[in-house]
Amino acid sequence: MADNNRGGSSTNEITYYLNVENAKILAFCIVCGFVMYHGVLHLKYGNDSCKWLLSDGRFPGYNTWQPYGCMMHKYTKIHARRCMHYIYYWGEQNHITFLGDSRIRQLYFEFVNLLSLKRVDEHKAHQNLHFEDKKISVTADFLWHPMVNSSMYDVYKNWLMAEKSSRPNLLITGSATWSIKQFNASEEAVKNFELNLTMILPYILKLKDSTQIIWMLQDPVDESKLYPNRSMITNQQVDAYNKMAIDILGGSEAKLWSSSRLVAQGIHDNSVLDGLHISKSALQLDLQMLLNMYCNDHMNHNDGTCCRVPDSVTSIQVITAAFFLVCLLSAIAMFLYRRKIRRNGSKARAADTGIRNGRSYITSKDKTWPDTVYEIMVCLGKLGLIMAYTFLCDRTNFFMKENKYYTHVNFLLPFAYLMILGFFFTENTDQTQVLHRDQTDEWKGWMQLVIMIYHLTGASKVLPIYMHIRVLVSAYLFLTGYGHFSYFWNKTDYSVQRYCQVMFRLNFLVVVLCFVMNRPYQFYYFVPLVSFWFTVVYLTMAIWPRISAASCDGSNLHYLYMVIKFIILTTVITLFFMSEVLFEKVFLMRPIKALFVRSDDSLHEWRFRWALDRYSVVYGMVFAFGYHLLLKKGIIADNHNKSLFSTGITLSLTVLGFIGLGSYALFSFMCKNKSECNDSHSYLVALPLISYVTVRNLVGWVRTRYSSFFAWFGKISLELFIAQYHIWLAADTYGVLVLMPTYPVLNVIVTSFIFICASHEISKITAVLTNYLVPKEGKALLRNCIVFFMIMLPVSISKGVLTF
């Protein structure tokens, strides 16, 4: 009997160890390992992202360059000119000099033509060139010195003897091919190169205070295309000169630019016919690297982290870090004390507060005051560790970041994997209602996973994908309207405690992130959006006359009152949309203004997000009202696992549902641009939403099956949506977090595992803290609200929120 039980419990034994709690322990260990790994990398090689930019990288796709460990912004003419203007505005000069041979001259022309409003024709003159644009206060020179010899030596000497203001602040130089050609690839020429460069080295060191010097290593040549008079310029000779330059300049103040050589090797461009000069595609990438090195630290491009110093830490961030540190140390001290008490034989009071496998075994009423304090400190201590990791990922250069790269394969492949996994874990549920809890969790789960793939791959540039993601965001708001309307309709619980509990669960993580990451509340746009619309639903249902299922049983007129409420709500929303003046007057009022503006004090982002889904919550409320009305009148019944209607009607409505889904998909492919699509979205989005609910619920066996895989993610969908900003993506969602450089697929797997574990833990922490910080007792809730406002008051004053 014992043997049989042991054999039968083998699966339970496996699941005992393979569970989410042990996964979190593993994730914590992995994070500690990567902290040590990257710490060693920084100690050994430094954490200068400029060095990463100029030294290494890879091609993730066709002619797309990804620098090692940092993000490269793509500078357009407007951005490049703006950079030069800003640098001059802040008191620095823009004097860039290109010194070298015809390859350096190519880079000069590429640079000048990006800045100039008029095309500058390229020509192969062996002479100095000059460009100046007084509008943006930039001067660019090309000095023809194709060999490292006495003439180049004199250039450095003259700069050193001149005033600092007359020296270039940036010098790009390089040389080799001309010397190889002139001296027929002789060994003596290499020795002369070594001697002359060594003579120039002292001047390079002395110019470091005024001039940033970049030595551009020579790109390889295509020996098969070289003209006969250049046949001696072999890659072996080029490598010899590059090695000499590395040996001499490697430990100096000059920066060695070797990534340009990697670009030339990997680029797919056959436009160069002579086999010597740099291709157009390679030149464009070289120039982008150069501008990222020169401009990023002066500009505010979120997708450009190379050569950019992280934001300085604010006093609020320091205070927040100190608070979490105190909580963590307190939790550790209390844990050790309680362990000591148990060892001494004292009565144990359940040091583990009972939150295992997502269930609480001891209620807050059963706990003593020390138990309560211990549990709160443990939660805050864990949250502090997660926030420390979050800060390290996205407010420092400790971990690396890379640009997003979209291809159809990059998007569709993980999408297909997740859909297959979701269908694989399909199972029956005991719930039979329309949009029951398992189904809505499933819906939120697969939507969140798709949105995550969308963000990771940068798929927003593909209009049909963008529009379908807009539907998924609208679906969240639709479920907000449906779920909260149904709650108030059935429960008639309009208490302040209920409102505060929901708002706390929605906003807790975001408020903490605002303190830790120094970002405005509106930066995490989805939570303000959901919070606002929940408030709208609450007010709509709470304002007299209060309509509910019970009130409608007493009088059928209450159905009419509910319809009137819907009409008034829709009218008010439409008025706010049509009148931008009214919209701004309301949402720019202090002190609520701080909740709706971004760091640039602009209301544009909030108005865009609000207008895009202005009717989605109303659609959810109206659908819930109609559904409960049909139930009440006995037209449908969903207390069984059969279809809601007869076979013929069910089949017809299901077909119409698929037609509705297909119609919106067709619309997303046919509309011409995002502006046009967005204008129609708020009106048309009801079609795919209602169609999906119809297809998912009419047929009984479809309604009573769900994917437990998707539902698991749906329970933490809010935390996944917010936490992805900093610990899965990077640079405020503009890039991708990199823990394992050069292994992109494995990196996504590892960061995803850590990110999901952290999100699950945050969800648990929020649930625990909600019970303590938003209690059901009115006096305790009032006390906590007063404490919260006392904390926020000095912060609001320091941020100017209360200034009228």
HELIX and SHEET records of a PDB file:
HELIX    1   1 ALA A    2  GLY A    8  1                                   7    
HELIX    2   2 SER A   10  TYR A   17  1                                   8    
HELIX    3   3 VAL A   20  TYR A   45  1                                  26    
HELIX    4   4 SER A   49  SER A   55  1                                   7    
HELIX    5   5 LYS A   77  TYR A   89  1                                  13    
HELIX    6   6 SER A  102  LEU A  115  1                                  14    
HELIX    7   7 SER A  150  MET A  161  1                                  12    
HELIX    8   8 LYS A  164  SER A  166  5                                   3    
HELIX    9   9 THR A  177  GLN A  182  1                                   6    
HELIX   10  10 GLU A  187  LYS A  206  1                                  20    
HELIX   11  11 GLU A  223  LYS A  225  5                                   3    
HELIX   12  12 PRO A  228  ARG A  230  5                                   3    
HELIX   13  13 ASN A  235  LEU A  249  1                                  15    
HELIX   14  14 SER A  259  GLY A  266  1                                   8    
HELIX   15  15 LYS A  280  CYS A  295  1                                  16    
HELIX   16  16 SER A  315  ARG A  343  1                                  29    
HELIX   17  17 SER A  364  ASP A  366  5                                   3    
HELIX   18  18 TRP A  369  ASP A  394  1                                  26    
HELIX   19  19 HIS A  408  PHE A  424  1                                  17    
HELIX   20  20 ARG A  437  THR A  457  1                                  21    
HELIX   21  21 ALA A  459  LYS A  461  5                                   3    
HELIX   22  22 LEU A  463  LYS A  491  1                                  29    
HELIX   23  23 VAL A  496  MET A  517  1                                  22    
HELIX   24  24 TYR A  521  PHE A  523  5                                   3    
HELIX   25  25 PHE A  526  ALA A  542  1                                  17    
HELIX   26  26 ALA A  549  GLY A  554  1                                   6    
HELIX   27  27 LEU A  557  MET A  578  1                                  22    
HELIX   28  28 GLU A  580  PHE A  587  1                                   8    
HELIX   29  29 ILE A  592  LEU A  595  5                                   4    
HELIX   30  30 HIS A  604  LEU A  612  1                                   9    
HELIX   31  31 SER A  616  LYS A  632  1                                  17    
HELIX   32  32 THR A  647  MET A  670  1                                  24    
HELIX   33  33 LYS A  674  LEU A  684  1                                  11    
HELIX   34  34 ALA A  686  ASN A  697  1                                  12    
HELIX   35  35 GLY A  700  ARG A  703  1                                   4    
HELIX   36  36 SER A  708  GLY A  714  1                                   7    
HELIX   37  37 SER A  717  ILE A  727  1                                  11    
HELIX   38  38 PRO A  744  LEU A  773  1                                  30    
HELIX   39  39 GLY A  778  SER A  798  1                                  21    
SHEET    1   A 2 GLY A  57  GLY A  61  0                                        
SHEET    2   A 2 THR A  64  PRO A  67 -1                                        
SHEET    1   B 6 LEU A 129  ASP A 133  0                                        
SHEET    2   B 6 VAL A 138  TRP A 144 -1                                        
SHEET    3   B 6 HIS A  95  GLY A 100  1                                        
SHEET    4   B 6 LEU A 170  GLY A 174  1                                        
SHEET    5   B 6 GLN A 212  MET A 216  1                                        
SHEET    6   B 6 LYS A 255  TRP A 257  1                                        
SHEET    1   C 2 ILE A 355  ARG A 356  0                                        
SHEET    2   C 2 ARG A 359  SER A 360 -1                                        
SHEET    1   D 3 MET A 400  ASN A 403  0                                        
SHEET    2   D 3 GLY A 735  VAL A 738 -1                                        
SHEET    3   D 3 LEU A 729  ALA A 730 -1                                        
SHEET    1   E 2 THR A 426  ASN A 428  0                                        
SHEET    2   E 2 ARG A 705  SER A 707 -1                                        
END                                                                             
